[in-house]
Structures are given as C-alpha cells and as structure tokens.
C-alpha cells in the first residue's frame, strides 16, 4: 500500500496526456464524419474533386433536405463545443476555430431561407448540362454515371419548382429584371431533336478507348433520355416559370426590400468580408477608394496628353477599335499568350509554386452572354483535372485588350490558381481546410495579385496601366454599389450610372456586373476589403523588417495555411514578422 501515492501521482501526471489524446481523437473523428457527410450531401462537389462515389446523383434540393442539413450542422456544432479546445495542439486549435466558424456561419444564415430563391441568371437548373465540364468523362462507366444523372433531372427540376413555389407564397422572390433573362436560357433546352441538346455535347466525341459498340449504346441512351426526360422536364419548368414565377417576381432589386432583408445583408457583409464592418462603413471605404484611384487614372491621362475630360477618355476606351479584337479566336490567343508570358516570372515573387498546372478555355456558349468576363475553376483533388481559367469570347468587340493582363493575373497566376492549387496541395491538414474558401482571403488575394503585375513585368504601356487601375476601380465601385443596392435603396440604374461614370468597362460588362451583385448580395464586398488588409500586412512587414524583408518568404507564409479569415491571417503574419526579427 505504501506504493499507492506514487501510483496516484503517476496517473495524475498522465491525465493531461490522456485528455489531449481523447480530445484529439474526438476532434479527428468529428472532422472525418463531417467531411464524408458533406461529400454525400453535395455530390456535384464530390464529383468536381474527382470522387466518383456520388457521380450518379444530384444534390437533394427538397425543402425537407435543407431543413435536415440545418439540423445536422447544429448537431456537429453541439459535438464540437463538447470537445475541450484547450486540450488540442496549436494546429488543431486553428482547425477547431475554422471548422466552428464555417458551421456557425451556415447555421446563422439558415434563418434567411436563401434556398427559397433558387433561380439565378448566372447558372442553375436551366443549364445543368454545364456540369459535364467539371467531371471526369473518360470511361464507359463515367458516361453511364452521367446518364444516370440525366435520367433523374426531372426530380431536380421538380425540387427547384418546389423551392420557388414555397418562396413565391412567402413573398421571397427574385428581382424581375434578372428573371427576365431566364426564359431564353430555358428555351435552349427545348430542342426539336436530341442531337441539338446541350446535354448531347458530351456524347459527340466519345473517347476512342471506348469500344465502338459501347459508344453507339451510350449515344442511343443519351438521345432517349433527352427525348423522354430532359426536354419534358424543361417544358414543365418553362410553363411554371413563365406562368407563375415570373409574374410574381419583385420590382425591387435590393435585399433590404425583403422581410429581414437589412439584417440579412448585414450578416452577409460580415460573412463575406470576415470582419465586423457595417454596410455603412464599407460604403464610405468604397467612396474613398474611388476618389483615390480616380486621381491615379487622371495621372495616366495626363501622361497620354489626352485632350478631353475623364468621361471623354472612358468613352474613347470603350469605343475606339484599336482596343478590341473582331475575332473571338484572336481574343482567345491573346489570353493564352499573356498567361504563358506570366508563368516564368513567378519565381521572382514566390518560393513555392503549385505542382498542378492550369489551362485556358472559352466559357461555354450557352452561358457566355449572361456571365462575367472570366472566372476560374479549381483542379480536381485527385489530379484528374487541371485548374481552368475560363474566358468569355462572346462579343469580343466589348472586351478590351488593355484588360487581358490584369484579368489573367487575377484569375490564373499568381491569383486564383496559384493560391487555390497550393491550398489543395498542403501537407498534414484536414480535408475541409483544403477546400475552405473564405471569400475575403481568396478574392482579396486575387485583387492583391493584380498589383503584382508591375513586379512581374506587366503594364508596361499607359493603356495597360489604366486597365489595371480600371480593375482596381471596378472593385472599389463594388463596395459602393453593392451596399447602395442592398442597404441604401439604390435603383439598378443608379448603380449602372455610378459604375459607368467611374470605370472604362463596356456597357455590356457593366450591366452583367450589376446584375451579378443583385443576385449575389455581399459577395462583391470581399475583394477590396481583403486586398486592403493584405496590402496593409505587406506594408507593415516591409516597414518592420526593412532590408531583411523577403517578398518570396512573405508570400509563402501568407499562403502557407490556405484561406483564413482576415483576423486570423493578421495574427499569423504578425507572428511571422516577429519571428523574422
């Protein structure tokens, strides 16, 4: 018995380690379960990652499914809070905080019932064929999986109508000016013969590795499915949309015109910027930035000895043929050439570059007229698909040459592809961290990257420099018009006019951009707020370290933990600066 005190002392000494091991095991188990649940609930996301297990499924878009997912997130949060956070390692405490924030954001946002407005002029149920661009279609089995999805498209349409009808009855409907774009998009699916269907394009050039008899079978099945299921489903959607939904669409455009709309927008502003800034504060920052950038633009005009005022110069840039291509192929080749010119210069600014390559592809014709100038899609997690920089070749006469450099830097390298591909390639990290995209970080980095074009040897002529300023101005304008539309009662025309008066974007682009802000409230706030904070972190580090400041090491550290909320990114970079000292 005289050894009992020593045994108790030993057990007490081991207790912290047991606590740490237990908390770690519980946390890892929760993260793994939540990740698998996410893949099962979001089969399109899983397919984009290269996970084939759910390739035959669409997400469940019923009202009941949204409620079920909400309850499950609440349960994940409850289990997370039961884990002793202080018993975790520093790395897992960061994982804990990011996982908690992501869940809490989604739980908080559920009360606003955004899913009851399912229609979107930039993509949605009316062009689900576009999903074929983001999945692996290599084997006969892949095409059979895609056919299985095609065969259940009528359920997706039915569920979308169900959500919209619930929203219509609750007077939670989309703006009419946006919904007026959808009938023409739905019409593209109402084909006379299956070979004309956008869904048939995936079957036009089947891989030669698939035997000829199998190729014939797949095409025959595709034609039957289009005739028997897809076209009838879209006919039903067209009838519902034109007879019931469009007449009920609202005349207002701002979120604040809806019940709880102002509170909804305030929450979206915090969510997208990862700050506590109010819409009024963001609006003032936008006005200040517009004024500052206007001054830099006037300096470029003075350098060019342009005779005329600011509005005259913008009109000159919008209309002079020297700034535009007539042929979509020429515009495409210019994007390709610019992208490849940037890539070799990146080693001057980055110590670590992603292994995954990227490609440049035209935005599909079916969606090009109603979407923006370009966008990026991430690589598949399994390496089966590279990152894609999608460029809009529709009406090349509206897409200025002086935007090509700045746009390529933002969407491809060193913008979205470099940051997102590096994040996917991070080492020992939970899966959810590889694909968490805090908008203020991701888009703030993209906009900050535009300024790096000067250090990469771009913007060597005044028009390209003005193009860079135009894109920075564009993001400053967003702060003003997004808050104006959704919080201050601006009309759509007011927003268009403010945009036109301050940036050399074409009329077509301006209208598409404003309509994007209307349908995606708050998202456009993230770019400039994120860029301002990231640039401030660099300025602070340069001032603190002086000659010891290493831009390559700074960028590697900034990107080294993947996307972070701005407050946690600030904490990380402050610690890095102290370590360099």
N, C-alpha and C positions, 0 to 999 in steps of 0.2 A: 504493500500500500504506500510505502514511502516514495515510490516512483510516480504516483498519481499526479502530484503537482507538475512534474516535468512533462508528463503526457499531455496534461491540460494546456500547459504553456506552449507545447509544440503545436497542438491543434489550433490554439488561438492565433499563433503565428502564421499558420497555413490558411486561416479563414479569408484574409483578403485575396489570396490567390484563387481560392475556391469561388469567391464572389465574382472575381474577374472572369474566371473560366465560365461560370454559369451565365453571366450577363452576355459574354461574347457568344456563347453557343445559342442562347435565346435570340440574340440580335441577328446572327447569321441565318438562323432558321427562318426568322420573320422576313428578312430581305429576300431569301430564296423563294419562299412561298409567294410573297407579293409579286416578285418578278414573273414567276410562272403564271400566276393569276392574270397579270397584265397581258402577257402574250396570248392567253386563251381568250380574254375579253376583247383584244384588239388584233384579230387575225391578219388584217392588212399590214399593220405594223410588224407583226412577226414575219410575214412574207417578205417585206422590204429588208428585214435583217438577214434573210436567207434561210430562216427556219421554215421547213416545208410541212411541219406537222399540221398546220391550220390552213393549208393552201386551198382547200375546198370550201372554205367558209367565208361569209361576210360577217361583220360585227352585228350583234343583236341590237337593233335600234328601236326596239319597242319601248313604250313608256315604262313598262314594268322593269325592263333591263336597266334603264337609267336609275331607277329607284333602288334596285338590287345592288348596283355598283356603288351607289352612295352609301348604303348600309355597310357594305364590305370595307370601304375606306374608313368609315367610322370605327369599325372593329379593328382594323390594322392600327389605327391611331391609339385605341384603348390598349392594345397589346404593347405598342411601342412605349407608351407612358409607364407601363408596368415594369419596364426594364430599367435597371439602375444605371443611368447615363454616366455618372462619375466613376463607375467601375470599369468603363471601357477605355481603350487606348486613345491617344490623341487622334489618330487617323479614324478610328471608329466613332469618336465623338463628332467629328466633322460629317461622317456618313449619316450618323443619327440625326444631326441638325438638318441636313439637306433632305433626307427622307421625310422628316417631320414637316418641314415647310411645304414640300410638294404635296403631301397628303392634306395638310391643313388648307392650302390654297384651294384644292379641288372640293373639299368639304364645304368651305366657306362660300364658294361660287355656286354651289348647287341650288341655293335658295333662289337664285335669279332665273333658273329654268331656261338657260340659253338654248337647250336642245329642242325647245318648242318652236324655234325659228330655224328649221333645218335647211331652208333653201338659200343658195349662195350663188351669185352670178359668176364667181371665180372658180367654181368647181363643186361637184356634188353628185347627187343621184342621177342627174341628167347626163353626165358623161363618165360613168363608171368604167367605160372601156379604157380610159386613160390609165387605170391601174395596171394594165398589161405592160406598161412601160417601166414598172418598178418591181417586177417579179422575175424569177428565173423561168424561162421558157426554153428548155434545152432538150428534154426527152419527151417521149410519148406520154409518160406519166405526168409530166408538168402540164402538158396540154389537156390531158384528161381532168386534172385538178381545176384548170381554168374553165373547162366546160362545165364542171360541177358548179362552180361559182355562177357561171352564166345561167345555168338551169334554175338557180334559186334567186335570180334577180327580181322576179315578181314579188318575192317576200320583202326584199329591201325596199322596193317601190311602195308596197303596201304599208310598211312600217313608217316610211317617210311621210306618206299621206296621213297616217295616224297621228304622228307628232304635229304636223302642220295643222291638222284639224283641231287638235287639243289647244294649240296656240291660238288659232283663229277664234275659238269660243272664249278664250281667256283674254282676248284683245291683245295678244302678244304676237304681232305680225311684223314682217319685214317692210321696209320702205317700198312704195310702189315704183319709184324711179329706178330702183335696182331690179325689182321683179319683172319689169317690162323687158328686160334683156333675156329672160329665161325661155319664153315660148320659141324663139328662134333656135336656142340651144337644144330644146327637147325635139324640135322639128327635125334636126339632123339624125335622130334615131328612128324616125318614121319612114323607113325606106321601102321601096317597091319590091326590090329583090335583095336577098340576104347578102349577096356579094357587095352591095353598096353600104352595108352597115359598118360603122366604126369598129364594132366588135369582130368583124371578119378580118380586119387587117392583120391580126396576129397569126392568121392561118394562111395568108397569101404566100409567104416564103417560109415554109417549114424547113427545119434543119435537114440536110442531106443524110445525116446519121439515122434518121427515122426511115424505116423501110417504106417503099412507095405505097404498098397496100395500106399501111397504117396511116400514111399521110392522106390517102383518099378517105379512109374511115373518119379521121378527125375533121376533115373539111365537110364531109356529109353531115356529121353530127352538129358541127357549128351552124350549118345552114338550117337544119331542122330546129335547133334551139332558138336561133334568131327569129325564124318564122313563127314558131309555136309559143314562145315565151317572151322574148325580149321586146319585139315590136308590139304585141298586145299589152305588155306591161307599160310601155311608154305611151301608148294610146290612152290608157287609163289615167296615167299621170297628166297627160296633156289636157284631158277633159276636166279633171279635178282642178288643175292649176288655173286654167282659163275661165272656168265657170264659177268656181267658188273662192279660190285663194286670191287670185289677182284682184278681183273686185273688192275684196276685203282688206287689201294691203293699205298701209297708212300713208298719208300725205307727208307726214313729218319724216325727218331723216335722223335726228339726234336721239341718242339713248335716253336722255333726260325726259323725253316726251312720253316714255312708258312709265307705268307704275313702278316705283322704286328705282327708276332709271338713273337718277342723280347718284344715289348710294351705290348702285351697280357700277357706274363709271368711276367713282372714287376708288372702289375696290379694285377695278381693273387697272387704274393708274398705278396703284401700289404694287399690284401683281406684276405688271409688265416692266416697271422701272426698278423693282426690288428696293424701293425707297419709301419714305413716309411723305413724299412730296404731294401736295394737293394739286388738283387741276388748275387752280388759280396761280399757284407758284410756277407750275410748268408753263403756263401760258405766258407769264412775264419773262421767263428764261428764253422762250421762243422769240418773243419780240426783240429782246436784247441781242440775240444771236443773228436775227435777220438784219438788224441795223449794223452790226459789226461786219458781217460778210458782205453786205452791200458796199461798205467802204472799200473792201479789198477788190470787189468787182470793178468799182469806179477807177481804181488804180490801174487795172488791166486795160480798161477802155482808154485811159489817158496814154498808156504805152502804145496802143494801136493808132493813136491820133484819130479816133473815130469822130466824125462830125455829126453831132446829134445827141439827144438825151438818152437816159438809161432805157426808157421804153422803146426808143428807136433802135437801140442796139439789140435788145431782146427780139424785136421783130425782124431785124436783119438776120440774126442767128436762126430764127425759125423758118425763114423763107428763102434764103439765098441758096441756090442749087449746089454751090461748091461744098456745102456741109453735109450733103446727103448722097446716098447711093440710089440708083434707079433699080438695080437688080438685087433681089434677095440673096443670090449666091455670092455677089461681091461683098455684101454686108457680112455674110457668114464667114467668108475667107478672112475678112478684116478681124473678126473676133478670134479666129483661130491663130492668126499671125501674132496678134497682141498677146494672147495667152502664152504662147511659146516664147515670146521675147522676154516676158517677165520671169519665167521659171529659173533661168540660170543666174539671175541676180539675187535670189533669195538668200544665198549663203552669207551675204553681207550683213543680214539683219537677224538671222536665226541660226542657232547652233543645232537645233533638232528639226528635221523636216519629216513629214509623214511618208511611210512606205507606199501607201495606196495612191495610185495615180487618179487623175480625173480626165473627163472628156468634155467636149463642147458639142451640144446637139440643139437643133431647132425645136422650139416649143411646138407641140402638135397643132396642126391647122385648126382643129375643131375648137380649141380653147384660146388660140392666139389673139383673136380680135378683142376678147374681153378680159385679158390679163395684162400684167405689167411687162416692162421691157426685158426683164430677165429674172431668173431665180436659180437656186441651187438645190440639188437633192443629194443626200448623203450616201456614202458607199454601203453596200450590204455588209453585215457583220462577219459573214463567213468568207469575205473576199471574192465573192462571185460576181459582184457588180461594182464598178468604179464609181467615184463621185461624178456627178453630171452638172455642168454649168449650162443651163437651158437659156437660149437666146431667142428673142422674138423677131422673126423676119417678116411678119405681117406689115404691109405698107412701109417698106424701107425708106420711103421719102419722108417719113415722120421720125426717123431715128438718127440723130446727128452723129457724125463721125467723131466730134470732139467729146462724146460721152463714152466712147469704146474703152479707152484706157481706164478711166475711173470705175466704170462698171465692172470690168474684168478683175480689177484689183479687189473689189468688194466681194463679188460672188465666187471667185475661184481662189487665186493665190495672190497675196497672202491672207485673204479674207476667209470666207466660209470654209473652203475645202481644207486649207491648212489647219484651221482651228478644230473643225469637227472631225477630220480624219485623225489628227493627233489624239483627240479625246477618245476616240474609239480604240486607239492603239495603246492606251495607258496600261500599265502593268497590273499589279495586285490591287484590284478595285472592284467593288460590287457592280453587277451588270447595269443597275439602274443609273449609276453615275456616268457610264459611257454614253448614255443617250438622254441625259437630262440637259435641256436647253433653256436656261434662264435667258429670256429674250434680251434683257439689258446687257448681258455679257456677250451673247452671240452676235447680236446686231450692233452693239456698241463696238465690239472688236471689228466687225465688218466696216463700219464707218471710220474708225481709227485707222484701219488698214489703207483706206483711200489716201490719207495724208502721207503714208509711207511711200506712195508712188514717187514723190520727189527724191527720196533716198534710193529708189530703185532705177532712177534714170528716166522716168516718165515726165509728162507735162513739160516738154522742152519748148513748145511754142505757146504763144499767148492764148490761142483758142483752146488748147487742151487744158491750160491752167484755168481758163474761165469755165471749162467743163467740170474740172474738179470742184471749183467754187460753186458751180450750179448744183452739183450733187450735195455739197455740204449745206447750201442754202435750202435745197429740197427737204433735208431732214430737219432743219430749223423751222421751216414753214410747217412741217408736220406738227410740231409742238403747238403752234398757233391754231391751225385749222382743225386738228383733232379735238382739242379742248373746246374750240369755238363751236364745232358742230354738236358735240355730245354734252356740253356742260353750260355753254353760254348762249344757246338758242340761235346760232348762226344758221342761215339757209345754205343749201348746197351751192347756190350761185355766189353767195358771199365767199365761200371757201374757194371756189374756182377762180373768182376775181382776184383774191389775195394771192393765190398761187401764181396766176398769170402775171401779176404786177411785179413779182419779185424773182422769178426764175425763167430761164430760157428753155424750159421744157415745151414740147409741142402741145397743141390743144388736145390732141387725141390722148397723149400720155397724161396730161393734167386731169382730164375727165375720168380716165380709168383709175388714177391715183386717188382722187377724191372719193370715188365710189368704193374703192378698197377701204378707205378709212371709215366710211359709213358702215360697211358690213363687218369690219374687224375693230371695234372700238378699243382704243387704248394701246393696241399693239404698236402703232407708229410712234408712240412716245419713247419707246425703249432705245431707239437708235442714237439720238442726240444726247439723251441723258447718260447713256452708257459711254458714249465717246468722250463726253466732257469729263467724266470721272476717270476713265482710263488715261486720258491725256494728262490730267492733273496728277495721277500717280507717277507717270513718267517724269513730268516736270519736277515733282518733289524729289524723286530719286536722283535725277541729274544734279539738282541743287545740293542735295545732301552728300553725294559721292564725288562730285567734281570730276577730276581726271580718271578716277577709278571706276566711273560708270561704264558698264559694258552693255551695249544695246542688245547684243545677242543673248547674254545671260538674263537681262531684264525680260525680254520676250519669252524666253524658255520658262522662266519662273511664272510669268503671268499666265501662260497656257498650260503649265505643268500639272494642274489639278483639275483640268476640264472646266466646264462652265460653273461659275459660282455667283451667288447674289453679290451685289456690289459692296455691301458692308463686309462680307467675309473675304472678298477679294482684297479690299483695302487692308484688312488685318494681315492677310498673307503677305502682301507686298511691303507693308511696314516692317514685318519681321525679317523679310529678305534684306531690306536696306540696312537694318541694324546688324544683321549677320555680315554684310559686306564691310561695314565699318570695323 
